[in-house]
Amino acid sequence: SHERICQYIAKESGSLVVSVGYRLAPEHRYPAAYEDCLSATQHFLQHLEHYGVDPARVTVCGDSAGGNLAAAVSQTLAGSSHLPRLRAQILIYPGLQALDFNLPSYQQNRGVPLLFRERAVFYSLQYVQGNTSNLEEVLEGCHIPPDMRLKYRKWVSPD
């Protein structure tokens, strides 16, 4: 689905672009996609010389769920001393926050195509648990215990 955009980025930036075809939900729940992306990135970083890539110039990128995966891979590899450091991460409308689907951005964009608020929750649930049986509860915010909501309020708050 992303081959043309990857080709465009490679051509316009003079870069080598590696696109990871990771396993998809609901057939493959979390952490399958993350494990695929992490494994592919580690393999690539271990074999940069084979690909003729400067170790100081490796960036990970992703959009939507891929943005989530790029962020998770970046965080995992940030503390690695046996692999080259990633130069940067590029996150394009990443799915990063599932604590509260009632924050202002979700409310303001709840009816904006292509990813309606309910659809964002639907796909998040497919990714995490492989079904959407508790979609309404998640939309209402019942999936987060009150103590966790208080703990993360500094970062995830309508204020």
N, C-alpha and C positions, 0 to 999 in steps of 0.2 A: 504493500500500500504506500510505502514511502520511497520507492526506488527513484522516481523522477526528481523529487526534492533533494534526495541525497546526491544524485548525479549533478544537479544544479549547484548545490553547495560546494561539492568537490571542484567543479569546473571554475566557478566564480572566485573561490578562495585559494585555488591551487593546493588543495589539501587532499589527503587520503581520507575517505569516509568509510567507516565500517558500520553497517547496520545490523543489529542483532535481531533475529527472528525468535522471539521468546514464546514460551507456551502461554496460551490464553485461557482466561476464565470463561465460563464456569467449569469447563472440563478439568482445568488445572488451577487449583486454588493457590492462594498465597501459601508459601513463599516460592512457588515454582518459577514465576517470571523473574523475580529478584535473583534467584539462584542462577538462572540462565544468563542474565545480564552480568552478574558478578563473575561467573565462570568465564564468560567470553572476554570480559575486560581484563581479568587477570591473565588469561592466555595471551591476549594481544600484548599486554605490557611485558610479559616474559619473553616475547619474540619480536620486539620492535626492530632489532637489527635485521631480521629476516625480511621485514616489510620496508626497510629503509626509512624508518621514522625516527626523528629526533626525539629522544625521551623527554626533553624539556618542553615539548609542544603538544602534548596529548590532552585533549579536551573531551569530556563526555557531554552529551546533549540528548534531550528528549522532550516530547510534547505530550500533554495530557497524562495518561498513565505512564508513558515513557519518561515524562518529566519526574514523576514520583520515583521511578526506577533509577534514573540518572542521579537524583539526589541521594537515594539510599546507597548506591554503589559508591558515590563520592565520599559519603560519610564513612562507609566501611573501610575504604582504602586510605582515608586521610591519616590514619595512624600506622600504616604499613611501612616498615623500614626496609623490606626486601624487594619492593617494587618502585619504579620511578613514580614521583609525585605527579598527580594530575595538575595540569596548568590551570584549568577552569572547568566550570560546569555551566551549561546553558540550559535553562529551564523555560520552556514555552508553554504557557497556561498549564502548569503542572498541578496534578491532584495531590496536594500535600497535607490537607487539613480535613480530618473526618471527625473532629471533636464536636463541632457545632455547625450544622447546616442551616442555622437561622441567623448567622452573622449578616451585617449590612450588605456585603457583596453578594451573598446568596439571595437576599431579599430583593436587592436592586436588579439583579439579573435573573430572577427566577423564571421569567418567561422569554428569555432571549434564546432564540435558536442558535445553536444546534444542541447545546447541552443544558436543558432545563434542570432546575433544582432537583426535581423528583428523579430525573434520569441520572443525575450525578450520584444520588444516593443509590439508585438501582445498580449502577455499574460498580460502585464501591462495595456494595454487599456481595455482588457476584464475585468480585475479586477476592474478598476476604473469606467468605463462607460458602460460596457456590450456590446460594439461594437468596431470595428476597422476602423470606417469610416475616421478617420484622421491619419491613420498610416504613410503616407508619410510625412505629416507636422511634426509629432513628430520625425521621423527619421532625418529630416532636422533641428530640433530644434526650429521650429516656435511656439511651445506650451508654451514657456517661454517668458514672456515680458522682454524687454531689461533692465528695472530697477531691476527686480528680478535677472536676470543673473549677473548684476553688484553687487548686494547685496551679492550673494552667491559665487562669484568668488574666494574668499579667500579659500573656502573649495572644490568647484567643478570647477576645472580648469585643462586644459592640462599641465599647468606649475607646 
